[in-house]
């Protein structure tokens, strides 16, 4: 379901990121550029740093492209280095509600056996519901989100302990 994104596939990631930002434009004041596209970050760090891991999310048969997951090592909350962070995670609307995102997240948790932090903007109710369900299905119990504020933005963080990694 997860396949590493190679540097020569950066344009595909850029295309998917347009959809991701489009979804966020309902929650955040994000403007289209004059080109009719949203501004996209540089992807270089995803292939030049050994603590960054880019993945496509694909159908079980690996044929259909369904989204992406960008994860990195290091807490954006505490600065701890032995923590995995979900930087960006996107499943195309047509694949949502079918367990695709949950399966991809569980695959990430199983692959990287460190503790995880999932940061979700307080204003993003759908993402909060999704990630709470993902963590609950992984751990077999609910985890209370921990609120924090960073740069004037209110967030919630869900923590997945390393000991929860399945074999």
C-alpha positions as CSV (number, residue, x, y, z in Angstrom):
1,X,0.0,0.0,0.0
2,X,2.9,2.4,0.8
3,X,5.6,2.9,-1.9
4,X,8.6,5.1,-1.4
5,X,8.5,8.2,-3.6
6,X,11.6,8.5,-5.8
7,X,13.1,12.0,-6.6
8,X,12.0,11.6,-10.3
9,X,8.4,11.3,-9.1
10,X,8.4,14.8,-7.4
11,X,6.1,16.1,-10.1
12,X,3.4,13.5,-9.2
13,X,3.8,14.6,-5.5
14,X,3.4,18.2,-6.6
15,X,0.2,17.3,-8.4
16,X,-1.2,15.5,-5.4
17,X,-0.2,18.4,-3.1
18,X,-2.4,20.7,-5.2
19,X,-5.4,18.6,-4.2
20,X,-4.2,18.5,-0.5
21,X,-3.9,22.3,-0.4
22,X,-7.2,22.7,-2.1
23,X,-8.8,20.7,0.7
24,X,-7.0,22.9,3.3
25,X,-8.2,26.1,1.6
26,X,-11.6,25.4,3.2
27,X,-10.0,25.8,6.6
28,X,-7.2,28.2,6.1
29,X,-6.8,31.5,4.1
30,X,-4.8,30.0,1.2
31,X,-4.9,31.9,-2.1
32,X,-4.4,30.6,-5.5
33,X,-1.4,31.9,-7.4
34,X,-2.0,33.8,-10.7
35,X,-1.2,30.6,-12.5
36,X,-4.4,29.1,-11.0
37,X,-2.3,26.7,-8.8
38,X,-1.5,26.8,-5.1
39,X,2.1,27.5,-4.0
40,X,3.9,24.2,-3.3
41,X,6.9,23.8,-1.1
42,X,10.3,22.5,-2.4
43,X,10.6,18.7,-2.1
44,X,14.4,18.5,-1.9
45,X,14.6,17.8,1.8
46,X,12.5,14.6,1.3
47,X,15.3,13.0,-0.7
48,X,18.4,14.7,0.8
49,X,17.8,14.1,4.5
50,X,18.0,10.7,6.1
51,X,15.3,11.5,8.6
52,X,12.6,12.3,6.0
53,X,10.5,9.6,4.4
54,X,8.1,10.3,1.5
55,X,5.5,7.6,0.4
56,X,2.7,7.3,-2.1
57,X,-0.4,5.6,-0.9
58,X,-1.6,3.1,-3.5
59,X,-4.4,0.6,-3.8
60,X,-3.8,-2.9,-2.4
61,X,-2.9,-4.1,-6.0
62,X,-0.4,-1.2,-6.2
63,X,-2.0,0.0,-9.4
64,X,-4.1,3.1,-8.3
65,X,-2.5,6.1,-6.8
66,X,-4.6,7.2,-3.8
67,X,-2.6,9.7,-1.9
68,X,0.7,10.4,0.0
69,X,2.3,10.3,3.4
70,X,5.3,12.4,4.3
71,X,6.8,11.4,7.7
72,X,10.0,12.5,9.4
73,X,11.9,11.7,12.5
74,X,11.9,14.2,15.3
75,X,9.1,15.8,17.4
76,X,7.8,19.2,16.2
77,X,6.3,19.6,19.7
78,X,9.1,18.7,22.1
79,X,12.2,18.5,19.9
80,X,12.8,14.8,20.9
81,X,14.7,13.0,18.2
82,X,13.4,9.5,18.8
83,X,9.9,10.3,17.7
84,X,8.2,9.9,14.3
85,X,6.1,12.8,13.0
86,X,3.3,12.8,10.4
87,X,4.3,15.9,8.5
88,X,1.6,15.6,5.8
89,X,-0.9,12.9,5.0
90,X,-3.4,12.9,2.2
91,X,-5.9,10.5,0.7
92,X,-7.9,11.5,-2.4
93,X,-11.6,12.1,-1.7
94,X,-12.7,9.2,-3.9
95,X,-10.7,6.8,-1.7
96,X,-11.8,8.2,1.7
97,X,-14.1,6.2,4.0
98,X,-12.8,2.9,2.7
99,X,-10.1,2.2,5.2
100,X,-7.3,3.4,2.9
101,X,-5.9,6.0,5.2
102,X,-6.2,3.9,8.3
103,X,-4.4,1.0,6.5
104,X,-1.6,3.3,5.3
105,X,-1.2,4.9,8.8
106,X,-1.0,1.4,10.4
107,X,1.6,0.4,7.8
108,X,3.7,3.5,8.9
109,X,3.3,2.6,12.6
110,X,4.4,-0.9,11.9
111,X,7.4,0.1,9.7
112,X,8.8,2.7,12.0
113,X,8.8,1.2,15.5
114,X,9.5,4.5,17.3
115,X,6.9,6.5,19.2
116,X,4.7,8.6,17.0
117,X,3.2,12.1,17.2
118,X,0.3,13.1,15.1
119,X,-0.3,16.8,15.1
120,X,-3.7,18.0,13.9
121,X,-4.9,21.6,13.7
122,X,-7.6,22.3,16.3
123,X,-9.8,23.7,13.5
124,X,-9.6,20.5,11.4
125,X,-12.4,18.5,12.9
126,X,-12.4,15.9,10.1
127,X,-8.7,15.2,10.5
128,X,-9.1,15.0,14.3
129,X,-11.9,12.4,13.9
130,X,-9.8,10.4,11.4
131,X,-6.6,10.3,13.4
132,X,-8.4,9.6,16.7
133,X,-10.0,6.6,14.9
134,X,-6.7,5.5,13.4
135,X,-5.0,5.6,16.8
136,X,-7.9,3.8,18.5
137,X,-7.9,1.0,16.0
138,X,-4.1,0.6,16.3
139,X,-4.0,0.7,20.1
140,X,-7.4,-0.9,20.8
141,X,-8.2,2.1,23.0
142,X,-8.8,5.8,22.8
143,X,-6.1,8.3,23.3
144,X,-6.9,11.8,24.6
145,X,-5.5,14.6,22.3
146,X,-3.1,16.9,24.0
147,X,-3.7,20.6,23.1
148,X,-0.8,22.9,22.5
149,X,-0.2,26.2,20.7
150,X,2.7,26.9,18.4
151,X,3.2,30.1,16.4
152,X,-0.3,31.3,17.3
153,X,-1.8,28.1,15.9
154,X,-3.8,25.8,18.1
155,X,-3.1,22.1,17.7
156,X,-3.9,18.7,19.2
157,X,-1.3,16.0,19.3
158,X,-2.0,12.3,19.6
159,X,0.8,10.1,20.8
160,X,1.3,6.4,19.8
161,X,3.9,4.7,22.0
162,X,6.6,2.6,20.5
163,X,5.6,-0.4,22.6
164,X,2.3,-0.5,20.7
165,X,4.0,-1.6,17.4
166,X,2.5,-4.8,16.2
167,X,4.6,-7.7,15.0
